[in-house]
Amino acid sequence: MDTLSAVLLSDILGAVGEADMQMLCDIVLLKVNGIVPAALLERRDVVAGECLALLRQLTQQESRRQAALAKLTDRERDVAKLLECGLTNAAIAAALGVTVRTVRAHVAAMLDKLECPTRTALLATLLGRDIGLSANIP
């Protein structure tokens, strides 16, 4: 399983409530034994639909993220990773061994390339969140 699939699966399993997760486990066990009650089958379809919708959403989010990252230079991607961790310009500069002015220049270039009006919008775009900006369109 590749990393993206593992992350998506983890997000899906984390988004499914514990009761639904238990129900899915019960269905799997019953299916293995060839016994699947109708009530479980009805609920399974609902949960499966919710899982598929979440998977589609996460896939679109990852596509937007990859499209945004593809527009950046390697060094801007380094800065982006640290921005995603919530670091300040000073902390990013220290981590990368550059000046704060250089980090500001990279952030400004990313804001311009990704057509983001603010640092918050930039972070949302880097995370693949659709906040209605043109940069969110892959």
N, C-alpha and C positions, 0 to 999 in steps of 0.2 A: 504494500500500500504506500503511495507516495505521500509526501508531507502535507500537501494541500488536502488530499482525501482524508488523512488522519485528523487534520484540524477541523474540516467540515463535519466529520463524524462526531468528533468530540463536542463541537458546538451544538449539533443536533441532539445528542444524548443529554447534554447539559440543559437544553431548552425543554426537553420532555419532562413532565412532572414525574415524581417518584411513583405515583399510582399508575400512571400510563406506562412507565418503564417496567413495573412489575407485571402489568397486564401483557405487555409485549413479550416478556420472558415467559409468562404462562402460555401464551399462544405458541411460542417456539417449542416449548416442551410438549404441549399437547399435539402440535403438528408432527413432531418427531414420533410420537406414539400413535398418530393417526386419528386423534380425537380432537375435534375443534367445535365447541358449542356455538350455536348461532349467535348468542348474545356477544360472545367474544369476537366473532367475525365482524359483526356490525361495528363495534367500537374500534376494531383494528383498522377498518377502512378510514374512520375519522382521524385516528392518530397517524396513519400512513399518509393521509392527505396533508395533515399539518406538517409532518416531517418533510414531505416533498416540497411544500411551499417554502419552508425554512431553508431547505437545500438550494432551491432556486434563488432565494434572496441572498444567501451567502455566496453563491457562485457569481451572481451579478456584482456583489460587493467586491469580491476578489478580482473580477475582471476590471472594475473601475480602478481598483488599487494598482493593478499591474499596468494599466494604461497610463495612469499618472506617473508611476515610477519610470516608465519607459521614456518619458519626456525629459528626465533628469540626467545630469552627468553622474559619474561614479561618486564624485566627492559630494554632490548634492544629495545623493542617496544615503551616503554616510551621515550627513547632517539630518536627513529625514528620519533615519532610524532613531537617532538620539532625540529628535523632536517628539517622536511617538512615545518615547519613554518619559516625556515631561520635563526634560532638562532645559535649563535657561541657556541663553546665548553664552554666558560666561562658562557654564559647566560643559557645554558642547565644545567650546574653544579649548578648554583644558583637556578634555578627553581626546581631541584630535590633534593637539599640539599646534594650534593656530591662534591667531588673535581674535578677539571678540569682533573686531571690524570685519575680518574675513568671514566669520560666521554670519554676521548681518548681511554681507554681500551675497552669500549663498542663499540665505532666507529670502532676500529681496528678489534674487533671480528665480527662485522657486515660485514666489508669489506671482511674478510676472508670467512665467511659463505656464503655470496652471490656472492663471486668470482668477486668482483668489484675492479678495479685497482685504482680508485680515489673516493674522497668524492662526486664529481659531478655524477659519474656513480652510486654510492650508492643511491643518492637521486633520480635519474631517475628510478632505480630499485624499490625503495620503493614506488614510485608513479605509478608503473606499466608500465612505458614507455619502449618500446622495442628498445633498443639501440645496439642489436647484442651481448649481453653477455649471457653466459651460464645460468646465474641466471634468465634470462628472460623466460626460458623454464619451464613451470609449470610441 
